[in-house]
């Protein structure tokens, strides 16, 4: 079953709008407030409070990397690009900064609600994917450590199959996972040049 878009939860959310003063800017700010968001606008730098905001809406026409205190593509909240110029360089920059949604200028009230929902869903999906990638990296690293430990034990036993079984027995005796036992064996070998035994 697919996860549905959560249309609740915008009431009381905080949005930072990073955009130069413009006659149409108040229209969008009013719409954000009408949806239920607390809104703060800034230009040309983000206030320190931006790090705890729930959304950041930012101008792509005059925006630049130095405006954000986080690395490009690693914002701690959903990012909505406010796009005026469709120049390829500006669109590429918006993408690189991690735009989760966009609103096309001129700034108006329509589309704001939809972009907030899309940005939040895209941001949550990206966070989940990054967490999954990190978990896979950790599993790969653990497997590589197991291979190293089995290789070290195989020097003593003469057989990788026997060494793998020995690693499993050691993990049970030490009351830890095989991955943790493998780390113990590899670290012990690196510091002493010897194998940790079951004692």
C-alpha positions, 0 to 999 in steps of 0.5 A: 500500500502506498503512503498517502500525502499527509495534508495535515501538519502545516498548521503552525509550521515555520517557513523562511522565505529568502527573497528580495523585496518585491511588490508580489512578495506580500501576496505569497506571504499572505497565502502562506499565513492563510494556510497556517504557517508562521512566516519570516522573510529575509534577504540576502542572508538567512537568519540563524533561526532558519536552521529550525524552520520547517520549510525554506522558500528561496529565490533562484534568480539572485540566490547563491550557495553562500546564502545557506549554512548547509552544504548544497543538497543537504538542507535540514528541511524541505526546500521550495525554489521560487523560479523566475528565470528559466535559464539552464544555469539557474534551474541547475542551481535550484536542483543542486541546492536540493529543491524539493518543489518549485513555484514559478514566478510571478509570485501568486497565491495559487500553487503554494499549498500544493508546493508545500505538500510536494516539497514535504513528501519529496524531502521525506522520501529523500531522507528515507533513501539516504537512510537506506543508503547509509544502512546499506553502506554499514552492512557492506562495511560489516561484511568486509570486516567479516571477510577480513576476520575470516581471512585472519582466522583461516590462516590459523585453521587452514580453511575459510569454512572452518574459520567462518564457523569459528567466527560464529562460535566466538560470537556466541561465546562473546555474546555479540553479533558476528559483525561485532566479533569480526570487528574485535578480531580485526582490531585485536590483530591490528593492535597486537598482530595476534588473534583474540581467543575465546577466553 
